[in-house]
Amino acid sequence: MTPPAPSAAVEVRGLIRSFGAVRAVDGLDLRIQPATVLALLGPNGAGKTTTVEVCEGFQRPDAGVVRVLGLDPIADGAALRPRIGVMPQGGGAYPGVRAAEMLGLVAVCAARPLDVGWLLDVLGLTGVARVPYKRLSGGQQQRLALACALVGRPEVVFLDEPTAGMDPQARRLVWDIIRRLCADGVSVLFTTHLMEEAEALADQVVIIDHGRVVARGSPAELTSAGTERQLRFGARPGLELGPLCTALPEGCRASEPRPGGYLVEGLIDPQVMATVTAWCAQQGVFAEDLRVSRRSLEDVFLELTGRELRP
Amino acid sequence: MTNFPPGTFAPAPGQGRLSRMLLTQARTEFVLTLRNGEQVLLTLLIPLGMLVGLTMLNVVPVPSPRVNNITPRILALAVMSTAFTGQAIALGFDRRYGVLKRLAATALPRWSLVVGRMLAVLGVVLVQLVVLGAVALLLGWHPEPAGVAPAALLILAGTAAFGALGVLLGGTLRAEVVLAVANTVWLVLVVAGGIVLSVHALPGPFAAIVTALPSGALAEGLNTTLVTSVTPWDTLGVLLAWAAGAAVLAARTLRLS
């Protein structure tokens, strides 16, 4: 008898969630295999927090299927909550509660919690164990929120911007913890703005914008770490790309991912470079900022989501 | 690759013991109330000051002995201050600080978010009864012994009514708005809601309205039972009706953040 295939820790299919006329999440699919780390990347307002809160059972999907450990986060919430760890964005604690009291309260809710004193110590909170929450620094509040997410020994953790407001030392510590969680069999979904963080930690990166997945894959896949390279240049927007595509060798693609920003992907050799500059001459434009590079995750992100500031 | 030994975070999920969760939540909120200066002012110092002041000074017309007629009203004030004003404000700010979401993400059942708060409120009311009762006895208070048990019942019903109203207010609006509304309502009810002034001192139609308010019902009910030992079933009914109505509404409108 073969054992049943391991089911996903988190599975989201066709998730839609609207606020009034705005579709915060618009047909999103996610799948996290057990004991892996998924980074949800996206600009402000892309739908990251909404997605996470639907998985946590805080928001009801308008459409789609959401399963965490095979359970419906709302209908089976009571059975699911003891098995997940949640770090909401901006933490969460009584304004006047002492750090140790808050972690103690969350620990009591679990059957076999981690040792509260040890956890405070590991997260560098022993010195402020008796300080009221509202007087903790932003980074300390974040670390307390992380402690609250971990103390119940969950199977899946949801971390919404876990390193926001942390200094570099604390961020490294959080990275270390996420690696240990994964190695110990915990599945992790975290959101972040930091490409470096996603590249360092995630088995799978999902980039979303306007509530839709715009790219997904391992960090290596997304940055095309193999032979693929890219050539980029700026010119007048709206140039006719047809002749260029015809002239390029097979396997090379030309596109204009944002107005005035042109991208040629494929194996970029001197011949390709000559073809591109010849095409520019033909169009009567001067290619500015012409460069050949391997993509970083940040490039991928900015190409897909644009460079303009989000509110 | 990591500084933590293997197995540090090995999953071992499970729900804690329900009674322990609920009591820890209630104790935490109880302690936080007594640690908060503004809450102590509202729930203990102001009622104490009014108890002593209104007993010693002849500022409002009250039958003699003054302390016997003032104390039941101050007990009603104490219940209203804690269960309604103090709780609404705390809930408003707890929501702002993400407490409800934080607790709702644990194995704590959803209903205990409110039940835990109510237990904490009952604990504070108990402290108030002990402190205010002791000071009143020192001032010469003689409650009717036969009225004590009905008074306890009224206080429970009053705590439920004001508590549900407090959750209704604190669980729906923005923290600053809750603060303003809760304090305004408190002041209006103290002055004109049957707390300090007996409903009998108010003009006719106004008196009827105030008798139907939880403040008027609790103050008059406590006064009747503790002064005359007659059990005022009608005021108990008024309080229970407010408790039920507000609880149903609050359960529908409570927002976690």
Interface residues (C-beta under 8 A of the other chain):
Chain A: E56 F58 G77 A78 R81 P82 R83 I84 V86 P88 G90 G91 G92 A93 Y94 P95 G96 V97 E101 G104 L105 V106 V108 C109 A110 A111 R112 P113 L114 Y133 K134 A145 C148 L150 G152 R153 P154 E155 D176 I177 R179 R180 L181 A183 D184 G185 V186
Chain B: M1 T2 N3 F4 P6 G7 T8 F9 A10 P11 A12 P13 G14 Q15 G16 R20 M21 T24 Q25 T28 E29 V31 L32 R35 N36 F93 D94 Y97 G98 V99 K101 R102 L103 A104 A105 T106 A107 L108 P109 R110 L256
